[in-house]
């Protein structure tokens, strides 16, 4: 809800009830309108005086700050012109012994306070209704809280902001603590994984060794070489006597004392 800083009164010039026994109503309305206009001009002049007073204060403070800044710039210019690197030699030990620069500038604090409230806002505050005297009920509360703060609490927003800032600080502290505790655990797990799959370990396969040596390298599966003699030995059997294709036939399967059962010597050509 916006707060009106300056309000010119009266706002309505011709609105009002006519008194009883008025012979000329038009003349009465005209006179009341002129009186309201004069009151508006008086209110406007008072606000104008207040506005120019605030402008004068701000201009005066700005002038003082600029003078102070100009003095500092002049002193710095004199010091810079007096410096000569060829004449003055400064050792490294002297530089370390010198005190660090510390600014003496004072920052403005409590900018928004009761003393900085403008005069029109202060007048509106004084013309407002006072809160009910609920503070007389504070001694009867079990939690020892001020009963008036349940009706109006000027420090509510400050306390709310303070709680949020403290909570944010606590969350950052917990996050840093969690990162510190999780970093050694991650390093330990990485070391254990590297120990389990080491390129020189006899337990890991050749593919794992290649992946460890070059993680970006693609491992391709090499097709097993075909053995023609072994296939011929399998084909030498009838279908019902052939070994199951799920099992790899032995290279010595189908061999006899006379030699291999290949198609060349499967049939006896001695007769």
Secondary structure, 3 states (H helix, E strand, C coil): CCCCCCCCCCCCCCCCCCCCCCCCHHHHHHHHHHHHHHHHHHHHHHHHHHHHHHHHHHHHHHHHHHHHHHHHHHHHHHHHHHCCCCCCCCCHHHHHHCCCCCCCCCCCCCCCCHHHCCHHHHHHHHHCCCCCCHHHHHHHCCCCCCHHHHCCCCCHHHHHHHHHHHHHHHHHHHHHHHHHHHHHHHHHHHHHHHHHCCCCCCCCCHHHHHHHHCCCCCCCCCCCCCCHHHHHHHHCCCHHHCCCCCCCCCCCCCCECCECCCCCCCCCCCC
